[in-house]
Amino acid sequence: MPDLPDFGFEPPPFDATKALEQTKRALRELKLAERGTGFELRGKRVAELKPEGAAVAARLARKLALTPEWDRRRIESAADQRKFIDEVKRRLERWEREE
């Protein structure tokens, strides 16, 4: 199978600092309160973001609790960033239904 032409298009390099700011902005738009490196919903921590070299280390609560269990993620591309934000939205919707 021959190689497909790339048409001279190359995605822009991933900028972890910019991605961190964009992700924080997206979480604030979801009505989460920013506290230090974390984000809270009704006083319960649901997400944490920290720069980690050329990526962003993220933790997302499995359940809405005062001391949650965490799912860890590493945001290394724009696609990872979109997936993380989408997962936060899904969990927020689930937590709203459960209460």
N, C-alpha and C positions, 0 to 999 in steps of 0.2 A: 504494500500500500504506500503510495507516495506521500511525502510530507505535505501537509496542508500549508498554503502560503499564509504568512502572518500579516500581510498587507502593511507592514511597517508599523503596526500598532503594538505597543508594549504598555502594560498597565503601569501607572506611576508607582514609585517605590513607597513602601509602607512607612508612615511616619508615626511612631508610637506616641509621641507627645501630642500630636494633633488628634490622633484616634482617642486618646484618653480624654481630652477636652470635649470632643464630639460625643463620646459615650456618656460622660457626665451630664452634658446638656440634654441628651435624650432621656436620661433617667429623671432629671428634674422636670422635664416636660410630662413625664408619667406621674407627676405629683408626689415623687419620693423626696424626702427631706435629706439634704446632704449634711453629714456630720463627720468631719475629718476625712478619712479615706473611704467611709461607708455611706450607705443610703438606707433610710429607714421609712417604714410605713407604720403609722400609729405607734411610734416608739419602739418598734421591733426592727432590728437590723435585717435587711434582706439582700444587700449586695455590698461588695467591697471591690475597689479598683486600686491597683498600685502599678507604677511603672516598673518594668523588669527588663533592663537592657533594651533590645530592639522590639520588645513586645509589651503587652499589658497583662498583668496577672489579675484575674478576676475570680471572685467567689460569689456564688449565688445560693441562697438558702433553699433547702429542699422543702421546708414547711415554715410557715409564719410562727415563730416562737421567740421567746426571750433569749434562749441559747440554742440557736439553730444548728443543724448538721449542714455542712457545706458541700456543694459541688464545685470543684475547681475547674477553671477554664483558662486557656492561654490565647489571647487575641493577638494574632500575628499577621492578619490581613484584613482588608475591608470586608471580605466575606465572613470571616470569624466575628467581626464587629457586628454585622447585621444579624448573624445567628444568635449572638449573645443578647442583643436588644429584643429580638423576637421571642427568645426564651423567657426573658424577664416579663414581657407582655403576657405570655401564656400563663405564667405562674401567678401574676397579679390577678388575672381573670379567674383562675382556679381558686385562689384564696378568697376572692370576693364571693364566689358561689358557695364555698364551704362555710362561710360565716352567716 
